[in-house]
Amino acid sequence: MIKKIITKNNLKIRLKYYYILYILIISFILILFYSPNSFALGDPKLISTINSAFEDIESWILKIATPAAAVAVGTGVFMKKFSFGDEEKIRTGKKLIKGSLFSYAFILAIDLILSAIQSLVG
């Protein structure tokens, strides 16, 4: 009985860390698309260098998001498959699958929305 309480608390703490990590990633992506051209006339060399660096970082984040989502979904599937009837592990596996797919879709949707906004502004 005590072991299940500790496991539930650890799971809640881990989920909080994952949510914070997702929020940080989304915030970082939003910062990447911030346009410095709205405050300055022209495009200084430093700003163009920083802008290209942020675009490179953004492309790496999108490249990393796909395998990370695949690993999370695979982990959730294995948790469900090898739960051996434990309802807690089945629920955790389902939450992991849903959360990772939602987060991946959210990252892709934000990328599409921000690129549309950037094409309208720039």
Protein Blocks (a to p, Z undefined) as FASTA:
>chain_A
ZZmmmmmmmmmmmmmmmmmmmmmmmmmmmmmmpcfklmpgcjdfklmmmmmmmmmmmmmm
mmmmmmmmmmmmmmmmmmmmmnnopaklmmmmmmmmmmmmmmmmmmmmmmmmmmmmmmmm
ZZ
